[in-house]
């Protein structure tokens, strides 16, 4: 159920960040969802890492979930203080590279449709974080592509699977 909770708000923040990048949401409004989603995923990560029954697998899941938490909190921080995002761009490269072996490992060990979806999602997230690296750190003019990629991934890698997990339709 924690995965459903986290994915649901990952979907929300990706969709809203995409809309923000398209100019549909103001700079002063977007920090709220980023702080909230970053906080939710942070709390889920802390439960996984330090909660009762924590083990190697849950600590690994926490470490990977914190990649999302830190990204959203950094976006919120940048919008709050007016930073240009170059540091976040370089962090995004770190995350994009990290997500590649996670995707490969997940796909190689897949035993279900859910495992395949998760491996494909890690590949998709790697691509999105790579777009953020190119956009923010290298200042490439990719904001529309990054925005639409975030929206589509928000729906299909976050909101929809998160909702289906929360309702018990899958998982």
C-alpha positions as CSV (number, residue, x, y, z in Angstrom):
1,X,0.0,0.0,0.0
2,X,2.9,2.4,0.6
3,X,4.0,2.0,-3.0
4,X,0.5,3.0,-4.1
5,X,0.6,6.0,-1.9
6,X,4.0,7.1,-3.2
7,X,3.2,6.5,-6.8
8,X,-0.1,8.3,-6.6
9,X,1.7,11.5,-5.5
10,X,4.6,10.9,-7.9
11,X,2.0,11.0,-10.6
12,X,0.4,14.2,-9.3
13,X,3.7,16.0,-9.0
14,X,5.0,14.9,-12.5
15,X,1.7,16.0,-14.1
16,X,1.7,19.3,-12.3
17,X,5.4,20.0,-12.9
18,X,4.8,19.3,-16.6
19,X,1.9,21.8,-16.6
20,X,4.1,24.3,-14.8
21,X,6.9,23.9,-17.4
22,X,4.3,24.6,-20.1
23,X,3.3,27.8,-18.3
24,X,-0.1,26.6,-17.0
25,X,0.9,26.9,-13.3
26,X,2.8,29.8,-11.7
27,X,6.3,29.7,-10.2
28,X,4.8,30.7,-6.8
29,X,2.3,27.8,-6.7
30,X,4.3,24.8,-7.9
31,X,6.5,24.5,-4.7
32,X,3.5,23.3,-2.7
33,X,3.0,20.0,-4.6
34,X,6.7,19.4,-4.8
35,X,7.1,19.9,-1.0
36,X,4.1,17.6,-0.4
37,X,5.1,14.8,-2.8
38,X,8.7,15.1,-1.6
39,X,7.5,14.8,2.0
40,X,5.2,11.9,1.3
41,X,7.9,9.9,-0.5
42,X,10.4,10.9,2.2
43,X,8.1,9.5,4.9
44,X,7.5,6.3,2.9
45,X,11.3,5.9,2.5
46,X,11.9,6.5,6.2
47,X,9.3,3.8,7.1
48,X,10.9,1.4,4.6
49,X,14.5,2.1,5.9
50,X,13.9,2.3,9.6
51,X,10.4,0.9,10.3
52,X,9.7,-2.4,11.9
53,X,10.7,-5.3,9.7
54,X,13.2,-3.2,7.7
55,X,15.6,-5.5,5.8
56,X,18.0,-5.2,2.9
57,X,15.3,-5.1,0.3
58,X,13.3,-2.4,2.1
59,X,16.4,-0.3,2.7
60,X,17.2,-0.6,-1.1
61,X,13.7,0.5,-1.9
62,X,14.0,3.4,0.5
63,X,17.3,4.5,-1.1
64,X,15.8,4.4,-4.6
65,X,12.6,6.2,-3.4
66,X,14.7,8.9,-1.9
67,X,15.9,9.8,-5.4
68,X,12.3,11.0,-6.0
69,X,12.0,12.7,-2.7
70,X,15.2,14.7,-3.1
71,X,14.3,15.7,-6.6
72,X,10.9,17.1,-5.7
73,X,12.2,18.9,-2.6
74,X,15.0,20.4,-4.7
75,X,12.5,21.7,-7.3
76,X,10.5,23.2,-4.4
77,X,13.6,24.8,-2.9
78,X,14.7,26.2,-6.2
79,X,11.3,27.8,-6.9
80,X,11.3,29.2,-3.4
81,X,14.8,30.7,-3.6
82,X,14.9,31.5,-7.3
83,X,17.9,29.2,-8.1
84,X,18.6,28.4,-11.7
85,X,18.4,24.6,-11.3
86,X,21.9,23.7,-12.6
87,X,22.7,21.8,-9.4
88,X,19.4,19.9,-9.7
89,X,20.3,19.2,-13.3
90,X,23.6,17.5,-12.3
91,X,21.8,15.6,-9.6
92,X,19.3,14.5,-12.3
93,X,22.3,13.0,-14.3
94,X,23.3,11.0,-11.2
95,X,19.7,9.7,-10.9
96,X,19.4,9.0,-14.6
97,X,22.6,6.9,-14.5
98,X,21.5,5.2,-11.3
99,X,18.1,4.3,-12.7
100,X,19.6,2.4,-15.7
101,X,20.9,-0.6,-13.7
102,X,17.8,-0.6,-11.6
103,X,15.7,-0.9,-14.7
104,X,17.9,-3.7,-16.1
105,X,18.0,-5.6,-12.8
106,X,14.2,-5.3,-12.5
107,X,13.5,-6.4,-16.0
108,X,16.0,-9.3,-15.8
109,X,14.4,-10.6,-12.7
110,X,10.8,-10.0,-13.8
111,X,8.3,-12.7,-12.9
112,X,5.1,-10.8,-13.5
113,X,3.5,-8.1,-15.5
114,X,4.0,-5.8,-12.5
115,X,7.7,-6.5,-12.5
116,X,7.9,-5.7,-16.3
117,X,5.9,-2.5,-15.7
118,X,8.3,-1.5,-12.9
119,X,11.4,-2.2,-14.9
120,X,10.0,-0.2,-17.9
121,X,9.1,2.6,-15.5
122,X,12.6,2.8,-14.2
123,X,13.8,3.1,-17.8
124,X,11.3,5.8,-18.5
125,X,12.2,7.7,-15.3
126,X,15.9,7.5,-16.3
127,X,15.0,9.1,-19.6
128,X,13.0,11.9,-17.9
129,X,15.9,12.6,-15.4
130,X,18.2,12.7,-18.4
131,X,16.0,15.3,-20.0
132,X,16.1,17.3,-16.8
133,X,20.0,17.1,-16.8
134,X,20.1,18.4,-20.4
135,X,17.5,21.1,-19.7
136,X,18.9,22.4,-16.4
137,X,22.6,21.6,-16.3
138,X,23.4,22.0,-20.0
139,X,20.7,24.6,-20.8
140,X,19.4,22.7,-23.9
141,X,16.0,24.0,-25.2
142,X,14.0,20.9,-24.3
143,X,11.4,22.3,-21.9
144,X,8.4,21.4,-24.0
145,X,9.7,17.8,-24.5
146,X,10.5,17.5,-20.8
147,X,7.1,18.9,-19.8
148,X,5.1,16.5,-22.0
149,X,7.3,13.6,-21.0
150,X,6.7,14.4,-17.3
151,X,2.9,14.6,-17.9
152,X,2.7,11.3,-19.8
153,X,5.0,9.6,-17.3
154,X,3.0,11.1,-14.5
155,X,-0.1,9.4,-15.7
156,X,1.3,6.0,-16.7
157,X,4.2,5.5,-14.2
158,X,2.6,7.2,-11.2
159,X,-1.0,8.3,-10.9
160,X,-2.7,5.4,-12.7
161,X,-0.7,2.5,-11.2
162,X,-0.7,4.3,-7.8
163,X,-4.5,4.6,-7.9
164,X,-4.9,1.0,-9.0
165,X,-2.7,-0.2,-6.1
166,X,-4.6,1.9,-3.6
167,X,-8.0,0.5,-4.8
168,X,-6.7,-3.0,-4.8
169,X,-7.3,-3.5,-8.5
170,X,-3.7,-4.6,-8.9
171,X,-1.0,-5.8,-6.6
